[in-house]
């Protein structure tokens, strides 16, 4: 499967923030978009909208721990990942998974040439796997048994122990 197949199913909506917006604005946008990262854009007179980075919830949390709450009023440019790893619509899902695993990232901008056409996230790839698993052609009895087992497992009550 190719990245373009994922984008076709998920749609073309892309969460974005401008480079000079505050980190708190970026967090509000992430919440509104229900996403863990935004593509950072810079508006240039000669180049139009240019992708300059990605800012994620992880970037913000790490900066909060290291620098304190003052970072919320800093510009997105202070925390974003510059020159993010990107892929193209014709790349394989395996390639994107390798990028995510190798670099510890969860969101990969998709560029066609220099034009941003989408973002692929870990969540998108998990959904793809679940769709493939649900259509594996298992006999009806096996599928029913698996569904019953999953339902039973959801009703189990496990104690939660925090690491100390």
Secondary structure per residue as TSV (DSSP state, phi and psi in degrees):
chain	resnum	aa	ss	phi	psi
A	1	X	-	360.0	146.4
A	2	X	B	-105.3	161.6
A	3	X	H	-58.7	-38.0
A	4	X	H	-60.5	-31.2
A	5	X	H	-66.3	-40.7
A	6	X	H	-64.5	-46.4
A	7	X	H	-63.5	-36.2
A	8	X	H	-62.9	-39.0
A	9	X	H	-75.5	-38.0
A	10	X	H	-87.2	-21.0
A	11	X	-	99.7	179.2
A	12	X	S	-109.4	7.2
A	13	X	-	-66.4	130.5
A	14	X	-	-126.5	124.4
A	15	X	-	-77.3	123.8
A	16	X	E	-136.2	156.1
A	17	X	E	-142.3	148.6
A	18	X	E	-81.0	151.7
A	19	X	T	-60.3	-30.5
A	20	X	T	-94.3	-1.0
A	21	X	S	-68.6	158.9
A	22	X	B	-78.5	159.6
A	23	X	H	-61.2	-38.4
A	24	X	H	-63.7	-35.8
A	25	X	H	-64.1	-42.8
A	26	X	H	-60.9	-41.0
A	27	X	H	-64.4	-40.4
A	28	X	H	-62.9	-39.9
A	29	X	H	-65.6	-40.8
A	30	X	H	-60.2	-42.9
A	31	X	H	-63.7	-46.3
A	32	X	H	-62.4	-36.6
A	33	X	H	-87.5	-7.2
A	34	X	T	53.6	52.1
A	35	X	-	-136.1	159.9
A	36	X	S	-97.1	0.4
A	37	X	E	-157.7	156.1
A	38	X	E	-128.9	145.6
A	39	X	E	-77.7	134.2
A	40	X	E	-97.4	127.7
A	41	X	E	-117.4	151.3
A	42	X	E	-122.4	131.7
A	43	X	E	-93.9	113.5
A	44	X	E	-113.1	139.2
A	45	X	T	-61.8	-36.7
A	46	X	T	-91.1	-27.8
A	47	X	T	-109.0	-3.2
A	48	X	E	73.0	-152.4
A	49	X	E	-76.7	121.2
A	50	X	E	-118.2	131.5
A	51	X	E	-74.5	122.2
A	52	X	E	-117.2	-10.2
A	53	X	E	175.6	-172.4
A	54	X	E	-137.5	139.0
A	55	X	E	-120.8	134.0
A	56	X	E	-123.9	165.2
A	57	X	H	-57.3	-38.4
A	58	X	H	-62.3	-39.9
A	59	X	H	-58.9	-43.6
A	60	X	H	-68.8	-45.7
A	61	X	H	-61.3	-44.9
A	62	X	H	-62.7	-40.1
A	63	X	H	-68.6	-37.1
A	64	X	H	-59.9	-43.9
A	65	X	H	-66.3	-43.6
A	66	X	H	-77.1	-38.3
A	67	X	H	-120.5	-11.9
A	68	X	-	92.0	177.0
A	69	X	G	-67.2	-12.4
A	70	X	G	-60.2	-22.2
A	71	X	G	-66.1	-20.8
A	72	X	G	-63.3	-24.8
A	73	X	G	-99.9	2.1
A	74	X	S	-80.2	164.1
A	75	X	B	-71.3	148.9
A	76	X	G	-52.3	-34.1
A	77	X	G	-58.3	-24.2
A	78	X	G	-72.2	-23.3
A	79	X	T	-117.1	-19.0
A	80	X	S	-65.5	156.9
A	81	X	E	-86.4	117.3
A	82	X	E	-82.8	152.0
A	83	X	S	48.9	63.0
A	84	X	-	-68.1	157.2
A	85	X	-	-68.1	132.5
A	86	X	E	-128.3	168.3
A	87	X	E	-137.5	176.4
A	88	X	-	-115.7	162.2
A	89	X	T	-58.7	-27.7
A	90	X	T	-85.4	-4.5
A	91	X	S	-69.8	152.5
A	92	X	B	-79.2	155.6
A	93	X	H	-61.5	-36.7
A	94	X	H	-57.5	-41.3
A	95	X	H	-62.0	-44.4
A	96	X	H	-65.3	-42.6
A	97	X	H	-60.2	-39.4
A	98	X	H	-64.2	-43.0
A	99	X	H	-59.1	-47.0
A	100	X	H	-62.2	-44.5
A	101	X	H	-68.1	-47.8
A	102	X	H	-64.1	-35.7
A	103	X	H	-108.7	2.6
A	104	X	T	63.2	41.2
A	105	X	-	-116.4	160.5
A	106	X	S	-121.0	-8.0
A	107	X	E	-136.5	131.2
A	108	X	E	-127.5	115.4
A	109	X	E	-63.6	144.7
A	110	X	E	-110.5	118.9
A	111	X	E	-114.9	135.6
A	112	X	E	-109.7	101.1
A	113	X	T	70.5	-119.4
A	114	X	T	-109.4	9.8
A	115	X	E	-96.7	127.3
A	116	X	E	-73.6	123.0
A	117	X	E	-116.8	-7.5
A	118	X	E	170.9	-177.6
A	119	X	E	-139.0	135.0
A	120	X	E	-108.7	130.3
A	121	X	E	-116.1	166.5
A	122	X	H	-56.6	-41.1
A	123	X	H	-57.8	-41.7
A	124	X	H	-61.4	-40.1
A	125	X	H	-72.8	-33.9
A	126	X	H	-65.4	-44.7
A	127	X	H	-57.6	-42.2
A	128	X	H	-60.1	-45.0
A	129	X	H	-62.4	-42.7
A	130	X	H	-63.5	-40.0
A	131	X	H	-62.0	-43.0
A	132	X	H	-65.3	-40.5
A	133	X	H	-66.4	-35.5
A	134	X	H	-72.8	-18.5
A	135	X	T	-110.5	28.2
A	136	X	S	-74.3	-4.3
A	137	X	-	79.7	27.3
A	138	X	-	-68.3	151.4
A	139	X	-	-59.8	151.2
A	140	X	H	-56.3	-40.7
A	141	X	H	-62.5	-40.8
A	142	X	H	-67.6	-40.2
A	143	X	H	-64.6	-42.6
A	144	X	H	-63.5	-40.3
A	145	X	H	-65.4	-41.2
A	146	X	H	-65.2	-40.5
A	147	X	H	-64.2	-42.5
A	148	X	H	-63.6	-41.3
A	149	X	H	-65.3	-41.2
A	150	X	H	-64.7	-40.7
A	151	X	H	-63.6	-42.7
A	152	X	H	-64.3	-41.1
A	153	X	H	-64.9	-34.5
A	154	X	H	-66.3	-25.8
A	155	X	H	-87.7	-8.2
A	156	X	-	-68.4	148.3
A	157	X	-	-115.2	109.2
A	158	X	-	-103.2	137.0
A	159	X	-	-70.3	147.7
A	160	X	-	-107.1	128.3
A	161	X	-	-120.4	125.1
A	162	X	-	-82.8	144.5
A	163	X	-	-69.9	133.4
A	164	X	-	-110.7	360.0
